Amino acid sequence: TRRPITRHLLRTHPELTEVVAAVHYVGQSTTRGWGRLSYEVGAEDGIGSLGPAWSSEEERNASFRYDPRVMDGYNLNKLRIVEVELLDPVQVRTITEGVDAVIFCATDFEGNRPRAIASLNAAFLFRAVASPTKGRVEIEGLRSSLEGLVGEVGERRWKEREAVGVGVGNGGLGGGMGLKPNEKNGPTQFILVSTSPDAFGEFETPFGEFNGLKRQAEKIVSEEFPSLTYSILQMGLYDERVEEGLEICREKSLDQEGNSEGGMSDESVGSLRPSIWDGKRKKRINRRDAARAAVEALLDEDLVNQKVQVFTAVR
């Protein structure tokens, strides 16, 4: 989901100074994440050339030139891509310098299965076997990102206080110290893209059950960092068969005991006629609509410090 999020931020918020896209890598960098991001943001929509394989090295390399007729509204000049190991707090602290808000959608899973199993990813499999206690992106990586943002917020507020010589600054993330969330149109500082409890079945991993890890991550965001404003978005099942551009539905989420706090419960969804796709009727959403919902949450005051389920269809 991070690639559509980057695309949506760049194209719908041209007022942004910079969008930092973090490409998570394990052990060594890979072109996979770069290639997908490049395609999604439109970096390959320019005028390209590719020479035959038997030509000289300079001629056979692919190249793309900026085409203003096509790419004028892409705002790629505001995109900065960085490689980061999210389990390394030093690296995470570095990339959060100067950041106003974070949309966190990194995961160790493909669906509800670990990537090492789902895609036979050798790098993830090596980390799981060689260093099983190093951590999980969902938990330790998330906490590192929150700590990095908290450090940046604190440092910025300290500098503001030093600059004005009084106890309250006049800007920063979500306004100066003492200001209410989103006052002066500041963004919600941390958006966690999570998974709806009914999106997948249970799947046990060496670190715990899939849904349990997701709920633990949500608890970290909502309870361990009270100085940050947040929104937790429990996305429905990502399904590209769902049309893009449908109205985004947001419902209050379930509490920790699984009791509905409002909206359509898992039981009522299951009582509807079976899905024509996979037999079980579920809340679903197209990935690009999920990205749109995550970006909109940055400036939606109704979602500040809230946890909601997000979907566009029940099928």
FENRAUR-V444760 format. One record per pair of residues at least 6 apart in sequence whose C-alpha atoms are under 6 Angstrom apart, sorted by the first residue. I is the first residue (numbers start at 0). J is the second residue. Records with the same first field share a line. If there is no record, write none. Layout:
I->J  J
This chain:
2->36  39
3->287  290
4->290
6->40
9->74
10->73
17->77  78
18->78
19->79  80
20->80
21->80  81  82
22->82
23->82  83  84
24->84
45->63  64  65  66
46->63  64
47->62  63
48->61  62
49->59  61
50->58  59
51->59
52->59
85->140
86->140
88->143
92->147
95->147  148
96->151
99->172
100->188  189
101->189
102->189  190
103->191
104->192
106->136  137
107->113  114  136
108->114
115->123  124
138->216
159->168
160->166  167  168
167->176
168->175
169->175
173->180  181  185  186
186->297  298
187->228  229  297
188->228  229
189->229
190->229  230
191->231
192->232
193->232  233
194->233  234
195->233  234  235
198->235  236
202->208  209
228->304
229->303  304
230->302  303  304  305
231->306
232->307  308
233->307  308  309
234->308  309
235->282  283  284  309  310
236->283
237->283  284  285  286
238->284  285
239->285
241->285
243->285
245->311
246->311
247->310  311
248->309  310  311
249->308  309
250->262  307  308
251->260  261  307
252->306  307  308
253->259  260
269->280
273->279  280
274->280  314
280->314
281->313  314
282->310  312  313
283->310  312  313
284->310  311
